[in-house]
Amino acid sequence: METQEEDIVVQKEVQKLKEEVMSVLVAAEKSSDKLNLIDSIQRLGLSYHFEREINETLHHMQKPSMVDNDEHIYGTALRFRLLRQQGYSISSEIFNKFIDEKGDFKESTVKGKSEILSLYEASHWRMNGENILDKALAFTTTKLEAMAMDSTSPFKDEAKYALKWPILKALPRLMNRHYISLYEKDPLKNNVLLKFAKLDYNTSQKLYQKELFEVSRWWKHLNLVEELSFARDRAVESYIWALGVYYEPKYSLARIMLAKVIALATVLDDMYDIYATLDELQLFTEAIERWDMNCIEKLPKYMKVFYGVICQFYEEIIKDINKDNIPYAIHYAKEGMKRQCRVYLAEAKWFHEGYLPTMEEYMKVAIVSTCYYLFVPISFVGMGVAAASEEAFQWVESDPMLLKATGIIGRLMNDITSHKFEQERGDVGSAVECYMKQHGVSEEETIVELEKEVAKAWKDIIEDYIKYSTNISNEILLRVLNLARLSDLFYKQEDGYTFVDGETKHFIASITIEPLPN
């Protein structure tokens, strides 16, 4: 454990490096240098130290007159991506000058690794109807695939990584770690920036270890896995989900709170899916709707235990809400749990009745059963009064496309990777079974169609992200976007939340255990 003296030394070093990087950012005169520096700061995981400076710089960069490198595809694509990431509305028509008379990208303008990668990363930030970005993505993906297959290419590994984890879909802390290793090999790197990134990563990691210890101790003390034999023990994975929603040190309390509700939601899922009878579930759902410890007498013993744990957890939330003076927040936090139980009950009824719903019926319920409508209001609660305004909670209640599309990604990616296992354990039919039955097509054809829906949902996310950035803070919008990224992380090739021994184990170790070498 670090002593208080060591902690003070580290904090002084952080402040010193922060000031040095700030002076570099201020001193950069050319817009191309500023954009490259902002890109590195963000990808190294340091942007939370320079939020105001980055936002002010990018605000000026909206005007073409403020930019000196828009004649080259690399600079144009970088500026486009950075502005859209920040929530600014910038037209994709700026890429028209790189198109030939057939409507294709000119080979002569996109030939180097930097140009290909810059356009590839920008093209993921596409909205519906932006055909030029659809073409850009197809064009650059083909180029990167060729690079990844070429055993002689020095960029083979970088191309493979970009194909798997484009910046839009990458979980911030995993992207930061990967980029630090790339940046270290860059001959043009800024050594102060690199040193700061490593120190920041390792310092944050020590904080995450303390938080994970606290969540694990709370979970062990609850003794739920022993009390409820059916429950999955996912305290560590729940914390990783919370860390994926926000990695910034200032959200320490928020991470712990969210990790706890995710762990409880996992038990709730198992209870509704595989253990309780339908009659018991109806009683439990009614008890949650009434939210009163006096109404638990009719519940079986194991449900009484779990109901008590949920109520106790929400009492903890109320204490934190009172400290932050956001009394309105508890209503939205409870509504999220009530809604969750309602949709779980709807799915349980389908299963017990042997009913396979239409895709429309299924998705209406299943988008909510991803738990994102439960996690989002809780994630706001922990952010305190500065971010969690009542307008933010009301925005979630209005069912915005950003949240809905995130639910679509989570549900469809989960169903595609885990539907066979879910069917074997006796779960309700997934999107795969519903679609196959409704449209009379094969499993392979179904998966192709569902993957198209996932791609469209990403476009919907960008559209809403840009739309709401004018009146909802990016701090709030990013929590929802990060949930979509978590779905991509956990359900890309397998159900990495249920089966944690594959890539999930590696992710957990790299974020919470293995420090970066100095």
N, C-alpha and C positions, 0 to 999 in steps of 0.2 A: 504493500500500500504506500502511496505517496505521502510524505510528510507535508505539513502546512508550508514549511519553508521551501520545499521543492516545488510545490504548487505555485507559490509566489514567483519563484524564478522563471517557471514556464510561462506564467501570465505576462511577465515583463518582456520575455522573448517574443511572445505572440504580438504584443503591442508594438514592439520595435519593428518586427517584420511587416506588420500591417501598415505602419507609417511609411516604410520604405516602398512597399507596393503602391500605396496611395500616391506617393510622389512620382513614381514611374507612370501611373495612370494619368495624373494631371499634366506631366511633362510631354506626353505623347501628342504631337502636333497633327500628324497626318491621320485622317479618318481610318485608313487601312490599319495603321498601327493600333489605334484605339480599339477597333473591332477585333483584331487578333488577340489583343490583351484581354478584353472582356470575355472572349471565347475561352481562352485558357483559364482565366479566373473561375468561370462557371464550371468548366469540365474538371477542374482540380478540386472543386468542392468548397471554394472560398467566397462565393458570391454573397453569402449572407453577411460577410464583413463589410461589403461595399454596395449595399442595395441602393442607397440614395444616389451615389456617384454613377452607378451603372444605368439607373433609370434616367437620370438627367442626360447622360451621354446619348443613350438610345433615343430619347425624346427629340434631340437635335438631329439625329441621323434619319428621322422620318423624311426630312426634306432632301431631295436629290442634290440640291445645291451645296449641301454640307458634306457630300461624299466625293472622294477623289479616285475611287477604284471601281466604279460601276461599269467600266468598259470591259472588264474581265469577268468570266463566269465564276471564278473562285470568290472574288469580293462581292459580287452581286448576290450569290447564293448565301454567303455568310451573313451579309446584312439582312437579307430576307428572313433567314432562320432566326437570327437574334431578335429581330423586331417581333416576329410572330410568337416566339417563346415568351416575350415580355408582354404579350397581349395587344400589341399594336396592329392596326389594320394596314397591311401593305399589299398592293395588288400583285398577283402572279404575272401580270402582263409585262413586268420588267424583264422577263426572260424571253420575250418575243424577238429581241435583237439577236438571239443565239440560234434562231430557227431558220432552216432553209426553205426554199419555195415549195417543197413537198410537205412542210409542216414538221419535219424531224430536226432534232438537234444536230448542229454541224459538228462533224467529227473533229474538225480543226480547232474548235473552241473547248472541247472537253476531252483532252487526251492524257494529261498527267494525273498522277495519283491524287494530288491535292484538289484538282478541279473536279475529278470524278466523285471523291468523297464529299466535297462541299455541296455539290448539286444533289447528290444522293440524300444527305442529311436534310437539306432544305426541302426536298420533294415530299418527305414524310409529313410535313406540316401543311398538307393540302386539304382543301374543303371540297364539298360536292360541286361538280361542274367545272373544276379546274383541270381541264384536259391537258393543258401544257405541263402541269405537275405530274399527272398520271404518266405522260410520255417520259418525263424526266426520270421518274422512278423506274420505269421499265428499262429505259436506256442505261442508266447507271448500274442497276442491278445486274444486267447482263455483263457489263464491264467488270464488276466486282467478282462475279461468279467465275469469270475467266481467270482473273487474278488469283482467286482462292484455289483454283484447280491447277495452277501453274507451280509446280514444285520448285522451279528456279527463281520465282518472283520473290524479291526481298519483302514484298508487302502482302504475302500470302496470308499470314496470321491476322494482320490488321484487317484485311478484306473479309476474312471469315467472321471475325468479331463484329464488324460493322453490319454484315448481313444478318447476324443473329440478334444483335442488340443496337439498332439505330438509336440515336440520342433521344428521339421522341419517346421510345418505349423502354429505355433503359432505366432501371432503378438508380436514383442519383448516387447513393453511396457505392454501389458496385461499379458504376461508370467512373466515379472519381478514382477509385483504386486502380482500375485498368488504365485510365488516362495518365495517372502519375507515373506508371511504369513506362508508358510510351513517351511521355514528355521528357523523362530522364535521358532517353536516347537521342533526343532532338538536338542537333548541333546549334540551333538558334535559341535554345531554352534560356529563360531568365533564372539564374541560380537562386536569387532571393525568393522568387515565386515558388520554385521547387522546394526549397527548404521550408517555407511557410506551409505549403500543402502537406508535406510529410508530418510536420509538427502538429498541424491542425488535425490531421487524420488520426494520429496516434493519441493525441490528447482527448479527442472526442471518443475514441474507442474505449479509453479508461472510464469515461462517463457511462457509456453504454453497458460496460461490464457491471458497474454499480447498479444501474437500473435493472438489468437482467437478473441480478442477484435478488433485488427487492421483489420483482415479479415472481421469481421462482419460490422465494420464501413465503410469499402470500399464498401462492398456489398450493404449496406443500401443507401449509397450515390449514387450508380449507379441507384437505383430506377427501376431496370429491372423487378422485379416481378409486379410492377404497370404498367409499360410500355408494358410488354409482358404478357398478362393474362394467357397464357398457361404454363409459365415457373415454374418449381419446385424451391422452395426456399430451397437450400441445402448447404448454406454457412458453417454451423457447420459440417455437414457430410463431406463436401469437405476438411475441415481442418483436420478432423480425418484421412482421406485417406492420406493426406500429412504427417501427424504425423506418420502414419504407414510406410511410405516410409523411413523416417529417424526421429529418436527421439533425436539424439545427439544435445546438445545445440548449437554447432558450426554451425549447419545447419539451424539456425533460419530464415535467409533471404530466403533460399531455400524452407523451409516449407511454408512461406507466399506466395511466388511466385507460387508454385505448387498448393496450396489450391485455389488460384484465378483462375488458368487455369482449374482446375477440376470443379469449380462452373460454369464457362463459358461453359465448355463442356457439362454440364448437360442441360443448356438452349439450346445449339446447338442440342443435342439429341432430346429434346422435339419438337423443331421447325421442324426438318426433319421427326420425327416420326408421330406427331399427328396434326400439325397445318398448315403448309404452303402447297400451291398447288405445283404440280410438276414443273410447269413453273417458279414459284417464286424460287424454290430450284435450278433450273438450272442457273438462273440469279445470285443467291447468290454464288453458287459454282464457277462460272466464275469470279465473283468479288474477291473472296478469291484467286483464281489462279493468278489473275493479281496483287493483293495486292496494290491497288491504290485507295485512297479516291475519285479521280476524276471519278471513274467508277460506283459510287453508284446511279447516277441519275435515272437509270431504276428500281431501287429497290423500293418496297412498303415502306411506312413510318416506320413500325415496324422493317423491316430489315435494313433500314438505321441506325436506332438507335443502333441495335445490332452490325452491321458492324463497326460503329464508336467506340463502346466499345472495340471490339477485337483489332482494330488498335491502340487504345490508350494504351491498356494493353501491346502490343508488343513494343510500344515506351518506356514504363517503363523498359521492359526487356533490350532494347538496352542501356539504361543508366547504368544498372547494369553490362552489358557485357563490356562496355567501362571502368568502374571502375576496373574490373578484368582483362582487357586486353586479352579478348578472342573473337576477332572480328568474327571469323569463326562460332561461336555458333548460331548467329541469323538465319543463313541460315537453320540450322537443326531444329531450333525451329519453323520457318515458314513452313518448309516442313511437319512437323508433323501435323500442322493445315490443310494444303492443302490436305494431304492424308486422314485426318479424314473426311473432307467434301466430298471428292470423294467417299469414301465407304458408307457414309450416303446417298449420292445421288443414288448410285447403289441399296441400300436397298429400297429407296423410289420408284424407278422405278419398282422393283419387286412387291411392294405393289400395286401401281397404275395400273399395268398391270395384277394383280391377278396371278402372276407367282410364283410357288413354286419351287425353285431351287433344284438341286441334292445336296447331302451333300458336295461333293467336291466343287461345285460352291459356296455354302453357306459359308463354312468354310474359303475359300480363302478371302472372303470379311469380314465375321463376326469376324474373329480373330483380324483384324485391327480395326473394329468398337467397340471393347472393350475400346478403347481410350488409350491403353497402349503404342502404337506407337507415340501417342501425348504426353503422360505424361513423358516417359523416357527421351527424349532429354531436356525437360523443367527441369526435376529433376537434370540433369547434370549441366545445366546453373547456377543454384543457388549454386552449390558446389564450384565454383571458379576455378581458373587456376590450382591449385594443383591436383585436381581430374579430372576436365573436359578437358582433352586433346583432340585435334582434332581426335586422334586415337579412343577415346571412342565414339565420335559421328559417326565416319565412321563405327565402329563396329556395331552400331545400324542400320545404313543404309544397312549393309550387310545381314540383316534379320537373325540373329543368332538363333539357335534352342532354346536357353534359353528364348529369348523374344517371339518367336513363341509359345513355349509350355506354357508360362505364359498366352498368349492370348487364347490358347485352354482351359486352366483351367477356366479363367475368363468367356469365352463365354459359355462353356458347363454348368458350375455350375449355372450361371445366367439363362440360358435357362431352365434348369431342374426345378428350383424353381419358375420361374416367367412366364413360357410360357402360362399358362391359363389366367392370368391377362392381358398379352400382347395381346393375341388374342381377349379378350373382349374389349380392348380399340382400337382395329383395327390396330394392328402392323403387320409387315411382318412375315411370318411363321418362327418359331424358328428351332433350330437343332432337336427338338423333332418331329415336324410335317414333316420336310424334311426327317428324317430317317425313320419314320413310313411309309411314302408314298413310298419311294425308295425301302425299304426292305419288305414291306407288313407285318409288325409285330405290336403287340399291344404297347400301351404306356408303360406298365410295362416292357416289353422286351426291348424296346428302351432305357429306363432309365438305365437298367442294362448295356447295351452296351456302353452308353455314359459315365457311371461311370468308366468303364474299360479304356476308352480313357483318362479320367482325371488321373487315376492311372498311365497310361503309360507316360502322359505328365510330371508328377512329376519325373519319372525316367529320362526322357529326360533333365529336368532342372538340375538334379544332374550331369548328364554326361557332359553337356556343362559348368556347373559351375566349375567342376574339370578341364576340357579341357582348358578353357580360363584363369584360375587363374594364369597360368605361364606368360601371357603377358598383361592381363587386371587387374587392381587393384580390390581387393575385395570390396573396397569402391564403385566402380561402379557396380560390379556384384550384390551386396546386394540390390541395389535399385530395380533391376528387380525381384529378389527373393522375396523381400518384397511385390511387387505387387501381386504375386501369393498367398502369405499369406493373403493379403487383400481380395482376391476373396474368399478364404476359410472362412474368418471371416464373410463377408457380405452375402455370398450366400450358406452357409452350409445347412440351413434348410428352409430359406425363403429369399425373396429379402429384405435384411435388409437396403438397400440404399433407396429404394422407400418407404418401410414401416418401419419407424424409431422408432415406439413406443414399440417394443419388446426388444430383447437383445441389439440392437444398442444403445438405450437410456442408458442402464446400462453401456455399454462399455464407452460411451462418459463421463458419470458422473465419473466413476472410474479413467479415465485417466486425465480429465481436472478439475474436481471439488472437489472430495473427497480426502483430504490428508491422508497419513498414520499416525496412532497414534504413537507418539514417544515412 
